[in-house]
Amino acid sequence: MNFDFTDDQNSLRDAVQRWVDKGFSFERRHGLAKAGGATRAVYAELAELGLAGLAVPEAHGGMGFSAVEAMVVMEELGRGLVNAPYAEAALVAPALLAAAPEAVQAAWLPKIADGTALVVLAHQERAARYRLEAVEATATAAPDGGFTVSGHKSVVAAGDEADAFIVSARHEGRIGLFLVEQAAAQVRGYPTQDGARAAEVTFDAAPATRVVADGAAALAYGTDVGIAAVCAEGVGLMDRLLAITVEYMNTRKQFGVAIATFQALRHRIADVKMQVELGRSMSYFATLKLGEPEPQRRRALSQAKVQLGRSMRFVGQQCVQLHGGIGVTDEYAGSHYFKRLTMLEMAYGDTLHHLGEVSARMQDTAGVFA
């Protein structure tokens, strides 16, 4: 199998890398985090590069690129520690809206593609424990032919900066997806540990547009797109944190020599590199499995999330320990990579949750990868 990237994909990677190098230094990111984590301006800059329309079909003003291009972009955004809700708004939302009626797509996809609308998924509930089927929010048909949504959603990415939410809610015994504009919801935003923002969002008979009536399959696919994006971002984060750590070890001296010469520490760095490569291979696996039928796709994405969860935790902890005290200081970039890796380990289901998902789907084999 050929894992080489095409010239167009390499050009896309270079374009994102140049933007990160020129316009998103660690100092800028640190300043945004200290100011509360607002990222709409950063997302607007990504939209100016055309990246907001990466996954939007060409018929609606986007580029219609595949999951591989999305993976390339997410890796570079991870390396640059870019704290913008790119995966949620530019990858997950278009994937969910692909199941919507043409009129809904025509109303929202062009605005997503040009960056004028920030639409994010609101599906997590307090008692759900990452289970997509655990939905207590409800949708009710309105006299005017529309719908209203009532319920509460937690940890909605960039919820207080979004223009609209795609909300999972029960209607007539099924889980449907509904689009609710932010003005119709009660939103309480707060900064997250990794320097971004999230929100608690409450809907009280909020006017809504139905995206899909039976939305369980669409919601599962949308979250799988999110998992693949998280995996790719994690690879970029680990790559860069490893490079930062090696650079530090080559300059930090103990007993008159660089600590990179100590054999025990070299062995630990070798273990870190191995975990990065294991994560990279499973990120590729996740991206390439997005086009598979749901049973195979869901198991593959959970397998990838298990490996990435383990790799991100190992790499983050080892690199911080190899730095010593400076590794946890707020002024040092390494600590922020560690925080982001820790947050990603819990995004779209933590490692323990996905280990259970893999186990539940191993009904006919004892081999995880069979």
N, C-alpha and C positions, 0 to 999 in steps of 0.2 A: 504494500500500500504506500502511495506517495504522500508524504506529509509536508512536502515543500509548499510554501506559499507562492501564489501567483505574483506577477509584477504589480498588478493593480492592488492586491492586498498589501504588498510591501510598501507601495506608495501611500496607501491609506495609513499604515502604521507610522511611516515617516512624517506624514502631515500632523498626526496627533502628537507625536513626539516633539516636533518643532514647536507646536503651540504650548505644550507643557514646559519645555525648556525656556521659551521666551516669555510666556504670560502667566505661568502659575508656579512661582517659586515657593519654597517652604515658608518663607517669611510672609508671603501673601496668604497662604493657607492658614498659618498660625494666627494671623491677624483676624481673618474671618471667623475662626473658631472662637477666639477670645471675645469677639463681638456678638456671639450668639449663634453662629453657624448658618446664617442666611446665605443661600446659594443660588438664588434666582438669577443674579447677574452673571455668575459663572456659567449657568446653563444657557443663558442667552449667547454667551461667547461660543459655546459649543454649537449652538444652533446656527450662528453665523458661518461656521465652518461647514455647514450642511449636515452635521452629525445627527441632529434631531430627526431628520427624515431618513435615516439609514435603513430602518426596517419598514417604513411606510411604502406601500405600492406606488409605482410610478404614476398610475392613474389618478392618484390623490396628491401628487406633488412631491413624492418622496423618491428615494433611490432604489428601493426594492431589493436591497442587498440580502445576502443569505446570513445564516447564523455564524458562519466562519468569519465574515467581516465584523460582525458584532463582537465576536471573541477577540479579534485583533484590537479593536478599539478599547474594549474593557481591560485588556492586559496593559495597554499604555496608560490608561487613566489610573489603573492601580499603581503602576510604577511612579506616576506623578502625584499620587495621594490626592487626587482631585475629589473634593467633597461636594459633588453635585449629584442630584437624583437622576443620573443619566439612565441607568438600567430600568428604573421604575417608569420613567416618563417616555423614553425613546424606544425601549425594547418591549417591556411587558404590556404597556397600554395598547400599542398597535397590535400586538398578538391577540389581546382580548377583543379589541374592536373588529378584528377580522371576521368574527362570528356575528357581527351586528348587521341589521338591515342596511341597505345601500344608502338610505337617507341619513342614517346616523353616521355612517362612515364619511359621507360627503360633508356633513356638518362639522366633524371634529378632526378627521385625519389630516386635511390640509393645514389646519391650525397647529397640529402637533408637528407636522413636517417642517414648518417655518419657524417654530419655536414660540409662536404667540400664545399658545395654550399649553399649560402644564397639567397633565392628567395623570393621576396615580391610582394604584389599586389600594382599596381599603377593605381588607378581608379578615384581619386578625381580631379575635375576640378574647376577652379575659380568660374564659374557661376552656378555650379550644385546644390549647397545648399543641399548636401547629396542625391540628386536624382540619382539613378543608371542609369536611362534611359537618363539622360542629358549628352551625350557624343559627344564632338566635334572632338576628335582625329579620324583620318581616317587611314584605311589600304588599300593598293593597291597591286594587284597581280603583281609579278615581272616576267620578262621573263624566269628566271631559274626555275619557278614553286613555288618559295617561295613567301614571302610578304615583303612589307616595311610599316612602321608605321610612321606617322607624327602627332604631337600634343604636348600638354603640360599637365603634371600631377603635382598636388600640394600635399604638406605635405605627401610625401611618406616615410613611416617608415624606418629608417636606409638606406635611399636611396643611400647615398654615401659610404656605406659599403657593399651593396648587390652585388651579382655576376650577377643577372638577375632580370628582372621585368616581371610580368604577367600584360599585359596592355589591358584595354578595348578600343576598337576602332570600328568605323563603317565601314562596308564593304558590298556593295550591299544592302544597306537598313537595315542591321541587325547589332546588336552589337555582335562582336566577341571578343574572348580573344586570345592574341598573346604573345608569349614569346620573349623578347628582352634582349640580354646580355648588361651589363652595358657599355662595351667598345663602343657600338654603340650609346650611348646616351650622352647628355650634362647634367651633374649633378652638382647642386649647393647645398651642404649640409650646415646645420646650427643646432645649439643646440636648443632644445625645453625647455619650462619652467619647465618641470619635470625632467630635467637632462639627457634626452636621445638625439637622433638625428633624424632629418627628412631631406627631400631634395625636391627641385624643379627639375623636370626632364623634359627635352625637347627632343623630337624625331624628327629628320629631315630626312625623308626617311631612317629610321633605318632598317636594315635587321631583319626580324622577322620570327618566326616559329608559325604557327597557332595551337592553343591549341584546340579551338572548334569554328566552324563557327557561330552557333547561340548560343551565350554565355550568353544571358540574364538570363536564369534559373540557369546556373552554377555560374554566378556572384552573383545572389541573395543568393544562398546557401552558397557560400564562405563568403559573408558578414554576413550571419546569424551565421556561425561558429565563425566569429570574434566577433559578439555581445555576444554570449554565453561565449566566453573566457573573454571578458571584464567584463561581469557580475560576473564571478567567481573570477577574479582578484580583482574586487571591494569589494567583500565579504571579501577576505583575508586582503585587505588594511584596511577596516573598523574595522574588528576584532582586528587587531593589534593597530590601532590608538585608539580604545576604551580602550584597555588594558594599553597603554601608558598614557592615560588621567587619568584613575582610579589610576594608580600608582602615578602619579603626585599629584592628589588630596589627596592621603593618606599620602604624605610627606610634602606638602606645608601647612604651618601653618599661620593662621590669628587670631588675638586676643588670641594667645596662644593655639589654637586647630587646628587640621587638617581640611582643608576646606571640606573634604569628609563628615564631620559630619553635615554640613549645609543642612537643609531639602530642600531648594530651589534648591541647586546644585544636590542633590540626585535625585530630580524629573527630572531635565534636563538629567542626566545620564540614568535614566529609559527610557526617550523618545529616547535617542540615541540608547540604546540597542534594543528597539522596532523596530527602523528603520533598524538596522543591521539584525534583524531576518526577517523582511519583505523582505529585499534584498536577504537574503539567500534562502528563500522559492521561490522567483521568479527566482533566478539563477538556482535552481534545475529544476524549471518549464521550463526554456529556454533550458537547456541541454536535458531534456527528450523529448522535442518537436522537436528536430532536425531531427528525423526520420519520422515526419509526412508529409503528402502531402503539397505542397507549400502554398496554401491559409491559412491553419490552422497554418503552421509553421511560416509564415511571420507575422501573427497577434500576435502569441504567443511571438515571439522574440521582437516585438515592445512593447508589454505589459511589458515584462521583462525589457527592456531598459528604459521605462518610470519610473517604480518603482525604478530601480537602480539609475537612474539619480537623482530622488528626494532624495533617501536615501543617496547617496554619498554627495550631496550638504549639506543636513541637518547635517549629521555626521561630515563632514569636518568643517563646520562653527561652530557648537556647541563645538567641541573639541578644536578648536583654541581659542574660546572665554573663555572656562573654564581654559585654560592655562594662559590667560592674554598675556602680551607682549612677553614672551619667545616663545609663540606658533607660531610666525611668523619669528623668527630668523633663519638665514640660517644654523647655527651650530647645531640646534635642530632637531631631527628626525621627530617630529610631523609636522613641516612645510612642509617637503618633502612628507609625506603621504598626506597632504592636497593638495599640488600641483598635485600629481599624480591622486588623486580622481577628481580634477577639470578637468584635461586633459581627463580622461576616460569618464566623463560626455558628452564630445563632440565627442568621438570616434565612428565611424560608424553611425553617426547621433545623434544630441543632443536630449534632452528631448522633446522640442517643436516639432521637426520634427517627432519623433516617436509617440507623442500624435496625430498628424495629421494622421499618418499611421494607428493607431488603429481606429481612427474615420472613416477613409475612408473604413475600412474593417468591420464596424458595420452596414451593410446594412439591415440585417434581425433581429437585436436584439438591445435592448437598454441597455443590460448588457455587461460590458466590458469583463467579464469572462465567458459568456454564450457560 
